[in-house]
Amino acid sequence: MKMTKNFVGLSLAFLLLSGSASAQIYRLDDSSSAQRRVEARYVTNEFGTSLAETSSANFMFLKFGLVQYRLATSAYKGQKAKIYYVIPLFIEGLQNPQALTVTWKGNRLLADGAGHAGERQLVWSGTVTEDWMQDEIDLEMQVELAQLRLREGQGFGFESYFEIETNE
């Protein structure tokens, strides 16, 4: 009888602890951002020259400049939360997730960071106080060309996004 009580007590404690620590993760709506699709402003090789001007490049560098994001956060107002920048794992043509490095510098609200395909990086933490969170990030990418396999005429691209994590 004593073992059963301890087992039930431990099970109940575990359930209570696991329930209180469960984070809820949601994709944030950024559809009202100024630019739904961003294009690289500059594409160079590792020597800083146009990628089209050399056949011996090992890397492609893409600079997007300042990209404005407007994230719908009204559903989370008053809650403690963490916001992550997510780089998708599966990117058409990319053979190795480590061959892509995305870097960004936040303008005022979002933190600077870097990541590879398949990673989510923390860019904000605190209590949500606004219906919308707006910021600009200076966005750049580096791609190892030996790990990129594109079909004839296929462009390279993907959609990064933001997730919010709350403890409910």
Backbone torsions as a table, in degrees:
resi	resn	phi	psi	omega
1	MET	NA	-41.0	-178.3
2	LYS	-63.2	-41.9	179.1
3	MET	-63.4	-40.0	-179.1
4	THR	-63.5	-43.7	178.5
5	LYS	-61.1	-45.2	179.5
6	ASN	-62.6	-43.1	-179.8
7	PHE	-63.2	-45.1	178.9
8	VAL	-64.2	-42.3	179.0
9	GLY	-62.5	-43.6	178.6
10	LEU	-67.0	-40.3	179.2
11	SER	-63.3	-44.2	179.1
12	LEU	-63.8	-42.6	178.8
13	ALA	-62.6	-42.3	178.5
14	PHE	-62.6	-44.3	179.2
15	LEU	-62.5	-41.6	178.8
16	LEU	-65.0	-43.7	-180.0
17	LEU	-67.0	-44.7	-178.2
18	SER	-67.9	-33.7	178.3
19	GLY	-69.4	-37.5	-178.3
20	SER	-77.2	-21.3	-176.8
21	ALA	-98.4	3.9	-176.2
22	SER	-78.5	124.0	179.4
23	ALA	-90.4	144.9	175.5
24	GLN	-104.3	129.7	-177.7
25	ILE	-119.7	130.7	-179.0
26	TYR	-133.9	147.1	173.3
27	ARG	-78.5	131.1	-179.7
28	LEU	-82.5	140.7	176.7
29	ASP	-78.1	119.3	176.8
30	ASP	-118.7	21.8	-174.6
31	SER	-66.1	-15.9	178.0
32	SER	-96.6	11.1	174.9
33	SER	-65.3	150.5	-176.5
34	ALA	-60.1	-37.2	-178.1
35	GLN	-120.6	109.5	178.7
36	ARG	-74.3	-35.0	179.6
37	ARG	-127.3	128.1	-179.6
38	VAL	-107.8	142.2	178.5
39	GLU	-113.3	145.6	177.3
40	ALA	-67.0	133.6	177.4
41	ARG	-83.3	-33.7	-179.9
42	TYR	-134.1	134.4	174.9
43	VAL	-127.7	116.4	-177.9
44	THR	-131.9	172.6	172.4
45	ASN	-96.9	-173.8	-177.3
46	GLU	-68.8	-10.6	178.9
47	PHE	-96.1	-0.5	178.7
48	GLY	83.6	7.6	178.0
49	THR	-101.9	164.4	-179.3
50	SER	-56.5	136.8	-179.1
51	LEU	-61.1	-32.2	-179.3
52	ALA	-70.3	-18.2	-176.1
53	GLU	-87.3	-2.4	-178.1
54	THR	-139.1	147.7	177.3
55	SER	-107.7	-0.4	-176.0
56	SER	-110.8	20.9	-178.5
57	ALA	-72.5	142.5	175.1
58	ASN	-101.0	-25.5	-176.7
59	PHE	-132.9	152.4	172.6
60	MET	-116.4	129.6	177.4
61	PHE	-111.2	127.6	179.4
62	LEU	-118.2	126.4	178.1
63	LYS	-114.3	124.8	-177.0
64	PHE	-100.7	-16.4	-175.7
65	GLY	76.5	-160.2	-179.4
66	LEU	-75.9	124.5	178.5
67	VAL	-115.3	123.5	-177.6
68	GLN	-88.8	133.9	175.5
69	TYR	-121.6	139.5	175.3
70	ARG	-127.8	109.6	-173.5
71	LEU	-103.7	129.1	179.5
72	ALA	-78.4	109.8	-176.2
73	THR	-119.8	8.9	-175.7
74	SER	-60.0	-33.4	-179.4
75	ALA	-67.4	-14.4	-175.8
76	TYR	-114.6	8.9	-177.5
77	LYS	-56.4	132.2	180.0
78	GLY	87.3	-6.5	-178.7
79	GLN	-99.1	146.8	170.4
80	LYS	-73.6	135.7	-175.4
81	ALA	-151.2	164.5	171.8
82	LYS	-126.8	138.1	177.3
83	ILE	-114.9	133.7	-177.9
84	TYR	-118.0	143.8	170.6
85	TYR	-93.0	125.6	-173.1
86	VAL	-114.1	127.2	175.2
87	ILE	-105.4	120.6	-175.2
88	PRO	-61.9	148.7	179.0
89	LEU	-74.1	-46.1	-176.2
90	PHE	-94.2	109.3	178.8
91	ILE	-122.2	119.5	-175.8
92	GLU	-55.7	126.7	178.8
93	GLY	94.8	-18.9	-178.5
94	LEU	-86.7	122.3	-175.7
95	GLN	-87.2	-25.6	-175.5
96	ASN	-140.1	124.1	-178.5
97	PRO	-57.3	-31.2	-179.2
98	GLN	-73.9	-11.4	-179.3
99	ALA	-77.6	-9.5	178.3
100	LEU	-115.5	126.8	173.4
101	THR	-123.3	123.4	176.3
102	VAL	-107.1	130.8	176.5
103	THR	-126.1	149.7	179.4
104	TRP	-149.8	154.5	174.5
105	LYS	-124.7	121.7	178.3
106	GLY	-71.8	151.3	-178.9
107	ASN	-85.3	-47.1	-179.7
108	ARG	-149.9	-36.5	-172.9
109	LEU	-101.9	-46.3	-176.0
110	LEU	-88.3	140.0	-178.4
111	ALA	-76.2	153.0	173.8
112	ASP	-65.7	156.8	177.5
113	GLY	-174.1	179.9	178.1
114	ALA	-153.4	153.1	178.5
115	GLY	-166.6	170.7	178.9
116	HIS	-114.5	170.0	177.0
117	ALA	-54.7	134.5	179.4
118	GLY	89.7	2.5	-178.4
119	GLU	-107.5	152.7	171.8
120	ARG	-123.4	128.9	-174.3
121	GLN	-118.4	133.9	179.5
122	LEU	-66.6	126.9	178.6
123	VAL	-121.6	-11.7	-180.0
124	TRP	-159.9	145.3	176.6
125	SER	-149.2	137.3	179.0
126	GLY	156.7	-161.5	177.2
127	THR	-98.6	128.7	-179.6
128	VAL	-72.3	124.0	-177.2
129	THR	-119.5	-9.1	-174.9
130	GLU	-123.4	158.2	174.9
131	ASP	-72.1	-29.3	-179.1
132	TRP	-132.0	139.0	171.3
133	MET	-112.0	124.3	-177.5
134	GLN	-123.0	138.1	173.7
135	ASP	-162.1	166.2	173.9
136	GLU	-116.3	143.2	173.3
137	ILE	-124.3	142.4	174.9
138	ASP	-87.3	110.2	-167.4
139	LEU	-107.7	133.5	176.4
140	GLU	-139.7	157.0	177.0
141	MET	-138.5	151.0	173.1
142	GLN	-130.1	131.9	-179.3
143	VAL	-127.9	130.6	175.0
144	GLU	-78.2	114.4	-172.2
145	LEU	-64.3	-30.8	179.1
146	ALA	-65.1	-18.6	-179.1
147	GLN	-103.7	15.3	-179.2
148	LEU	-116.1	122.3	179.9
149	ARG	-124.7	98.7	-179.3
150	LEU	-108.3	144.0	174.3
151	ARG	-71.1	160.2	177.1
152	GLU	-52.7	125.0	178.3
153	GLY	80.3	-4.3	-179.6
154	GLN	-79.6	132.1	174.7
155	GLY	-87.6	161.9	178.2
156	PHE	-100.2	128.2	179.0
157	GLY	-173.1	164.4	177.6
158	PHE	-164.8	169.8	-179.9
159	GLU	-116.0	111.8	170.2
160	SER	-80.4	161.2	-179.7
161	TYR	-153.2	176.6	-179.1
162	PHE	-115.6	143.6	173.2
163	GLU	-122.1	148.6	174.8
164	ILE	-116.1	138.6	179.6
165	GLU	-120.5	124.7	177.4
166	THR	-125.2	156.2	173.1
167	ASN	-105.4	107.1	-177.2
168	GLU	-99.7	NA	NA
